[in-house]
Amino acid sequence: MDLAWVALQQAQLAARRRGGEAKAPRRRRATTTRRDGQEPSGFAAVLAGLMAD
């Protein structure tokens, strides 16, 4: 376990020296529209509508 920790620390230090920084990949948010141009309903809204009926 300690050996893995040391290897991780060395890899992170080497990356910093090279100028790399650990960045989380950007998440793309899909904007979906239906054919009639309206946004799709969320699950909670559909469930609330079903419960109301």
Secondary structure, 3 states (H helix, E strand, C coil): CHHHHHHHHHHHHHHHHHCCCCCCCCCCCCCCCCCCCCCCCCHHHHHHHHHHC
